[in-house]
């Protein structure tokens, strides 16, 4: 696997190309474990803002959904396609239903729900595009945050920024650990 030290990973396009191949040699349940790992990193990294727009009972239900995902995937299985679609249907009703109110939801919250949605989508299709979308949800939030404070930052040099480089390094290491586990 190409490591993050590769100077070719500088832009969003480079990142996409890198991720295009990252999951190829990884088993489906391991890819799902990567997705859960990404999801679990949202609250510690971004705080309570990931729950923006959710009612208390929706937050509670979200914790239950994540526990179910973690339990099933942790036991070596994917959530069944039927169950994953049931949960996706449930998630469609989370947060404000008004289009204007949805626009006002913080990007961290939108990306958090998107990561969960795409993890469930991966369980349905086993399409690596869903796993890449989970990875990208984390990248998008960091991108949004870095962009706010660094005017010289753009998509063509994004992974030259230490915050973005660190995020890609963490994801790369986790994917590499999945490769190593398979070969031990």
Long-range contacts (C-beta under 8 A, 24 or more apart in sequence): 1-172, 1-175, 1-176, 1-179, 3-172, 3-176, 4-165, 4-168, 4-169, 4-172, 9-159, 9-168, 10-156, 10-157, 10-158, 10-159, 10-160, 11-155, 11-156, 11-157, 11-158, 11-159, 12-143, 12-155, 12-156, 12-158, 13-155, 14-159, 15-139, 15-158, 15-159, 15-168, 16-132, 18-168, 19-132, 19-135, 19-136, 20-132, 22-132, 22-172, 22-175, 23-128, 23-131, 23-132, 23-175, 24-128, 25-179, 25-182, 26-175, 26-178, 26-179, 26-182, 27-178, 27-182, 28-78, 28-122, 28-126, 29-73, 29-76, 29-77, 29-78, 30-178, 30-181, 30-182, 31-122, 31-126, 31-128, 31-131, 31-178, 32-73, 32-78, 32-79, 32-119, 32-122, 32-123, 32-131, 33-73, 33-74, 33-178, 34-131, 34-134, 34-135, 34-171, 34-174, 34-175, 34-178, 35-115, 35-118, 35-119, 35-122, 35-130, 35-131, 35-134, 36-66, 36-69, 36-70, 36-73, 36-74, 36-119, 37-174, 38-115, 38-134, 38-135, 38-137, 38-138, 38-171, 39-66, 39-69, 39-112, 39-115, 39-116, 39-119, 39-134, 40-66, 40-70, 41-138, 42-108, 42-111, 42-112, 42-115, 42-138, 42-141, 45-138, 45-141, 46-108, 46-112, 46-141, 49-106, 49-108, 49-109, 50-108, 50-109, 50-112, 51-109, 51-112, 52-105, 52-106, 52-108, 52-109, 53-95, 53-96, 53-101, 53-102, 53-104, 53-105, 53-106, 53-109, 54-94, 54-95, 54-109, 58-94, 58-95, 61-90, 61-94, 62-94, 62-116, 65-90, 65-91, 65-116, 66-116, 69-116, 69-119, 69-120, 78-122, 78-123, 78-126, 79-120, 79-123, 80-123, 81-123, 81-124, 84-120, 84-121, 84-123, 84-124, 85-120, 85-124, 87-120, 88-117, 88-120, 88-121, 88-124, 91-116, 91-117, 91-120, 107-140, 107-141, 107-144, 108-141, 108-144, 111-137, 111-138, 111-140, 111-141, 112-137, 135-171, 138-167, 138-171, 139-164, 139-167, 139-168, 142-167
